[in-house]
Amino acid sequence: MYRILVVDDEEKVRVLIRKYAEFEGYEVEEAADGMTAIELCRQEKFDLMILDVMMPELDGFSACREIRKFSQIPVLMLSARGEEYDRIHGFELGVDDYVTKPFSPKELMLRVQAIIKRSSGYSAPRKEILTFEGLKVDFTGRMVYVDGEQISLSPKEYELFFYLVRNRGIALTREKLINDVWGYDFFGDDRTLDTHIKLLRKALGQYSRYIVTLRGVGYRFEAQ
């Protein structure tokens, strides 16, 4: 049985999510604030955390930042705001998905199912290291180096970047990227892909030029 931690200062939201999650067969633990969530993640093992952004004392972003120091638990973030800045900030912290309130409980459960399915079914890539000028991509160690310095990427940024590199020289449509990296059961939109591309380019610095935008099509990794 998969275990989910639901973190929200609104009891009615926690109760609603618990009701639907338990109906789907998940075991649910609750936390009303960020500090409690951090302690629970230190003490127990969860398969996914549903984390609200706007909470008193310690907000969801801060709680996620602390949890990421010792855990790579998949995170689905809830927010009453849908601004691009919030989504980007969440993805920079390694959030797997972002849902704006009010939300459909049924859709939320489908997103939860998709994230757990992807995270539990992950298989390590074959041993391989590729170098493009000062950019080194270590598939085995799941590391990327820019001019000798290791850069930090979120789990989804790694998946997207490795996919682009493995398919270098190939024009990849937006639909194919979303289907192959996020999965056919992904319920987001094109903005999620664009946000991750933007974050990747920022992290790659001068080598961001290797990710080429194909207007009206998608993207291509172009490097020898």
N, C-alpha and C positions, 0 to 999 in steps of 0.2 A: 504493500500500500504506500503510495507516494504521500509525502508530508508537505504541507503548505503552511507558511507563516504569513498571516494577514496583519498588516500594520496600518492602523488608521485611528485617529483620535475620535472619530464619530462611531459610536457603538452601533447605530442602525446600519451603517455601511458594513461593519465587520459581521454583523448578524446575517445580513443579506448574502454576503459572499460565502460565509460558512454554510448557509442553507444550501446554496447551489453546489458548492464544492463537495460537501458530504454526500449529496445526492449523486454526484458523479463518482463517488468512491474514494475521495481524498480524505486524509486525516488532517485536521486543521488545528493550528495553535494561533492564539491571538495576542496582539500587543497594542497598547493604546498610545505609545510614544516611541520615539527613536532610540532612547537609551535602553528601554526594555528590549527592543528588537536586537540591539547590538549584543546584549548579554545572552539572550536566547540563542543567537547564532554562534556564540562562543561555546555554549554549553551543550547544544543539541544539533542534530543533523537534519536539515530540511532540503527538499528537492527543488523548492521554488519559494520566493518571497514576493508577495504583493504589497507594495510599499507606497503609501500616500506621500505626496510632496509637502503639502501645507499642514504642519503639525506644530504645536507650541513647544517651546524650549529647544528642541532639536528637530530641524526639518528633515524631510526624506533624503534630500541631496547630501546633507551632512552625515546622516546615518549610513547611507550607502557608501560614502567615501571611507568611513571608518571600517565598515564591514569588509570592503574590498582589500583592506590591509591584511586580512587573514583568511578570507573566504572568497571563492568564485561562484557562490550560489547564484543561479539564474534569478534575475529581478524583473518583475513587471511593475512599472511605476504608474501610479494614479495621480491625476492632477485636475484641478478645476480650471486650469489655464491651458491653452493650446498653442501658446506662442512658440515660434521656431527656436528662440533662445533656450527655452526650457527643455525642448526635445534634444537640442544639441548638447546642452549641459548634461542631460541624463545619459546620452549615448557616450559622452566623453568619460563618464564614470563607470561605463561598462554595463549599462542597463540593456536588457534584451528586447523590451517592448515598452511602449508608452501609450496609455489609454486616458482619454479626457473624460472627466465627469460632466454630466451624468452619462452612465454607460449601460449597455445591455448586459445583464448577468449571463445570458446564454452565450453572447459573443465573447465575454470575458473568459468563460470556461473553455471555449474553443481556442482562445489565444494561450491559455494556461496549458492545455493539452498539447498544442503545437510546440511550445517552448520545451516542455518536459520530454516530448518525443525526440526533439533535436538534441538536447543535452545528454540524454541517456543513450542515444544511438551514435554518439560521436566515435569515430575511429581515427587513430593517429595516421598522419600522412607517411608515405614511404620516405626512407632516408634520402635526403637530397638537399644540396646547398647550391644556389645560383647567385652569380655576381654580375651586376650591371654597373660598370664604372665604380663609383663609391657606394653603391647600394648592394647590400648582401641580404639574401633571403634564405633563412635556415628553416626549412619545412620540418625537419626532425625535432629541433629544439623549440619550434614555434617562436622564433625570434627574428627580428628585422634590425639591420644595422645601417645607419646613414653616416658615411665617412668615419667608420670605426666606432661610432657611438650607438649603443642599443636604444631603440625608441620604444615607447610604451603604447600599445594599442589595446582597444577593448576586444573581448572575444569575437564579436561580430565583425569588427574591423579586420582582425586577422583572417577570418574566413573569407571575407570579400576580397581582401588583397591577395591571398594565396590563390583564390580562384582566378582572379585576373591574370596573375603571373603564370599560372599553369596553362592558361589559354592565351598566352601572349601572341600577338599578331592576328588574333581572331576578333572580328567585330561581334560584340556581345550585345544583344538587344536588352532593353530595360526589363522586358518580361522574362527573358531567360535568366538574367542576373537575379531577379527577385525570386523566381521559381527555384533556381538551383542553390542559392545561398540562404534564402529565408524559408523556402518550402512552398509547395503548392497550397498549403492550408494557411498561408500568411494573410492576415486581414488588414495590413497597413496599406499605404499608397506610395506613389513614386517619390514623395518627399523624403521618405525614410532612406531610400537608395541615395538620393542626392545629398542628404545630410551626411551619410557615411563616406561618400566620395569626397565631400568637402573636408571632412576630418582627416581622411587619409592623405589628401594633398597637403594639408597643413603640416602633418607629421613628417612627410617625406621631404619637405623643404625644396631644394633645387631639383630634386628628382621627381617632383610632382608632375613634371612635363611628360613622364612616361605614361601617365594615365590620360589618354586622349578622349575628348568628348566628340562623339559622332552625332551631329545635330539630327534630330528626328529619329535616331536609331538607338543609341546607347553609349557604350564606352569600349575602349580597346587599350590594352597594355602594350605599348610600342617601345621595345628596347632590344638591342642586340646582346 
